[in-house]
Amino acid sequence: MEYLSFKWNDNYVKYNSQDIEYKYPYGAVSCNCDIRIRIKINKSAPIKNVFFRLGKDIDGNPYKQTLKVKEMQLEEDKNEESYNSYVYQFKIPSDPELLFYSFEIVLEDGTIKFYGNNEYELGGVGQVYQSGGHCYQITTYYEDNKTPDWYKESIIYQIFPDRFFNGNADGKINHPKKNSFIYGNWSDSPFYIRNENKEIVRWDFYGGNLKGIDKKLDYIKDLGVNLIYLNPIFEATSNHRYDTGDYKKVDEVLGTEDDLKNLINNAKDREIGIILDGVFNHTGRDSKYFNRFSNYDSTGAYNSVGSPYYDWYKFKKYPNDYECWWGVKDLPCVNESIPSFVNYIIEDEDSVIAHWMKLGIRGWRLDVADELPSKFLEKLRERCHEIDPDSVILGEVWEDATNKISYNKRRSYMRGRQLDSVTNYPFKEIFLDYISNKFDTKKLLMLFDNMKENYPKENFYALANIISSHDVERIITMCEKAAINIQEEIYRRELHKERILTKEHLSEIIGERILKIIVTMQMVFPGVPVIYYGDEVGVYGGKDPDNRRTYPWGQENKEVYNMYKDLIRLRKSSKMFSIGEFNQIYIKEDIYGIVREYEDDYALIIVNRHPINFYDIEFRDLDFEELYNYETKERVQLNNEILKLNIRPLSVTIFTNKKY
């Protein structure tokens, strides 16, 4: 028989999950949507059958899945004569679920080949496997999934309240806490006082407060911000306040509820919204609910098994052995499924959610969302939308939230009932790794194309693109570290010999250029930029507590500030940067490009990550007579729709079809 002399070639198979010729519609899909899957196989291959393998988790267990195997229908490929198409169509169920798929190819001689996701599991073009292999992902979501338009077009400014500004006329600190210490100078470096067990025994304060934020609203407005995210402000023992003492009381060091009300109203007058940090996975042990030290006039769970809060906590051996967040005894975990806790936080007429939402906040950032049950998240979002249908729920999730596994359970954050947005920490990590030469431009495209493919469009454009926070090193510090590594590589390989650069000067230039690339990409990328207070004026900061330094009023880095302000202005000058179409371009191994478009607005952004090399590049078939270099404001002439450029080392260049 003819197939006995046939030799298989993996290149006989063609599929690309990110190309609508192969999978339609693109990316995540809504419930009740029809999907068409097409795989192409070279006619030289003696094919007997091709099967579509569709799997899903059983009851959210990612380690147990159902599998349906359906034969695909042969169709003649009108575009490629040497290939046959095999097609399978199906409808997404009315309830969203995460789907996984691959292909099984049976040859005439009985040999079976499998085709699935690539080795990086990043979607797009896959590969042939001899058995099993990686699956592709399809995220599905409710048809009415919608994120607030105002949020997608926001610039977020995150404030750690104690470190921003003291708004008291006399500069004194409100109600200093028992057994705490106050820094002698606003510019002192933060540090912790710990005991032999590494536990913090005396909390430190600078005295920033809500009045201070209120007094700086004009500064925040002038920067271009329209949404403030406040780290926790409720009563607590610590300066970070993730150890909540009373959910319904503003910490006295920060001020009063009236101060918060004034801040919300004055911010609203400037078209600035405010979201609060909700810490609902744990409380403080020094709280009215647990009351470990009897500092509250309440019967806490630690005080008596008859406490109204006893069922909130998970005691192993009463009263001193209890579940706590990551083993931190200060933070006893709560059981978020207990009705009395759900009522107190969400359902009651004056629940925690209702109390602060009715004061005028626009939504919540949810601490450790991975630790919160799905039902709790759904009820919380539903209650928020009852009070303000345009409110936003931002969850702290550090990885891809579309397929996140937490405590051996698949989470369903992005299906339209739980979270609108998540903290997109991968954004910064991807760019820093790329600039540090850990992978090439092709891999960079794959990483962001996978992100775009996995998230529903509404959520992709709502991702909170974080480059610094109270939990990680500040961006300028990370850029400086990357610069030192790049500098050492340049000198090790003697790449500097053709350029007159001293070692110190080179390191400084590299750090500044990396920062500009990262911040520029934050402002031109889909998603909502998040600025951690002080980043915009060059504040350094290593790991906690160094990343929680004070804002340096009067000592700002004006060059960094002007860069931020200019790029924020660009972002807000056209909707193409917030909700416009987004496409990536592979240019060279070291050169990356993106295109943003909205109506008749167009922008081309080019990054050269190489620290020494200039590159000459061409873009063809651009339907413009001219473009403008955003930085220089110079007009760039196109010749027969061809754009010729010389791109300088370690740079980002923006071209637009209009002057901004």
LINSUL-V143414 format. One record per helix or strand of 3 or more residues. SS is the DSSP state (a for helix, b for strand). FROM is the first residue (numbers start at 1). TO is the last residue. Records with the same first field share a line. If there is no record, write none. Layout:
BEGIN
SS = FROM-TO / FROM-TO
END
This chain:
BEGIN
a = 2-5 / 10-12 / 149-152 / 161-163 / 210-215 / 217-223 / 257-269 / 310-312 / 325-327 / 339-347 / 352-357 / 369-371 / 374-387 / 413-415 / 426-435 / 441-454 / 457-460 / 475-492 / 495-498 / 503-524 / 535-537 / 546-548 / 558-573 / 575-577
b = 34-42 / 47-58 / 61-71 / 73-76 / 83-91 / 99-107 / 112-117 / 127-129 / 136-138 / 155-159 / 200-202 / 227-230 / 234-236 / 244-250 / 273-278 / 315-317 / 332-334 / 363-366 / 392-395 / 421-423 / 464-466 / 528-532 / 581-588 / 591-598 / 601-608 / 615-619 / 626-629 / 635-637 / 642-647 / 651-656
END
